[in-house]
């Protein structure tokens, strides 16, 4: 199924939104909890300027996989599409700060990683 998601990403890069969404849906049929498939669907929705759907799908991905960078990028893209660059920057900055907190000794990863 990773190959199908990757194929969907390739389709999306080539502006084949419908084919990309089809591949993502095929993955969801077999793996409903796979966060990469709705992340891809969120990117398709953003490309199509369906901001509400993109936001909803990206939030779903974040609930399945809180560190999913693709979902974070989609959420930032939704904010930018809504002409709220400050909200996008704030979202990204808070995620960078949270990641930095996890990398500190005693939090998240061991210090010798």
C-alpha positions in Angstrom: 0.0 0.0 0.0 3.0 2.3 0.4 3.5 1.9 -3.3 -0.1 3.1 -4.0 0.3 6.1 -1.8 3.6 7.0 -3.5 1.9 6.5 -6.9 -0.9 8.9 -5.7 1.8 11.5 -4.8 3.3 11.2 -8.2 -0.1 11.7 -9.8 -0.6 14.7 -7.6 2.7 16.2 -8.7 1.7 15.8 -12.3 -1.7 17.5 -11.6 -3.6 14.3 -12.0 -5.8 15.0 -9.0 -8.5 12.4 -9.8 -6.0 9.6 -10.2 -4.3 10.6 -7.0 -7.5 10.6 -5.1 -8.4 7.2 -6.6 -5.2 5.6 -5.3 -5.7 7.1 -1.9 -9.2 5.7 -1.7 -8.0 2.3 -2.7 -5.5 2.3 0.2 -8.3 3.5 2.6 -10.4 0.5 1.6 -7.7 -1.9 2.7 -6.2 0.2 5.5 -8.8 2.6 7.0 -6.3 3.7 9.7 -3.4 4.5 7.3 -2.7 8.2 7.8 -0.9 8.6 4.5 -4.0 8.0 2.4 -6.1 10.8 4.0 -3.0 13.0 3.9 -2.9 12.6 0.2 -6.7 13.2 -0.1 -6.2 16.4 2.0 -3.5 17.6 -0.5 -5.8 16.9 -3.4 -8.6 18.8 -1.7 -6.2 21.7 -1.1 -5.1 21.6 -4.7 -8.8 21.8 -5.7 -9.3 24.7 -3.3 -11.8 22.7 -1.2 -10.4 24.2 2.0 -12.9 22.8 4.4 -12.4 19.3 3.2 -8.6 19.7 3.2 -8.7 21.0 6.8 -10.9 18.2 8.0 -8.8 15.5 6.4 -5.6 17.0 7.6 -7.0 17.1 11.2 -8.0 13.5 10.8 -4.4 12.6 9.8 -3.1 14.5 12.8 -5.3 12.5 15.1 -4.0 9.3 13.7 -0.4 10.5 13.4 0.3 13.8 15.3 3.7 14.3 13.8 2.6 13.9 10.2 4.5 16.6 8.3 2.3 16.3 5.2 -0.8 17.0 7.2 0.9 20.0 8.9 1.9 21.3 5.4 -1.7 21.0 4.3 -3.0 22.8 7.3 -0.5 25.6 6.7 -1.6 25.7 3.1 -5.2 26.0 4.1 -4.3 29.1 6.2 -2.3 30.6 3.3 -5.2 29.9 0.9 -7.4 31.7 3.5 -5.0 34.6 3.2 -3.8 34.2 6.8 -0.1 33.8 6.5 0.4 34.7 10.1 -1.7 31.8 11.2 0.3 29.5 8.9 3.6 30.8 10.4 2.2 30.4 13.9 1.1 26.9 13.2 4.5 25.9 11.8 6.4 27.7 14.6 4.4 26.0 17.3 5.2 22.6 15.7 8.9 23.4 15.5 8.9 24.5 19.1 7.1 21.3 20.2 9.6 19.2 18.2 12.5 21.0 19.9 11.0 20.3 23.3 10.9 16.6 22.5 14.5 16.6 21.4 15.8 17.9 24.7 17.3 15.4 27.2 14.7 14.0 29.5 11.9 14.6 26.9 11.2 12.3 24.0 14.3 10.9 22.4 17.3 9.9 24.5 20.2 12.4 24.6 22.6 10.2 22.8 20.3 9.8 19.7 
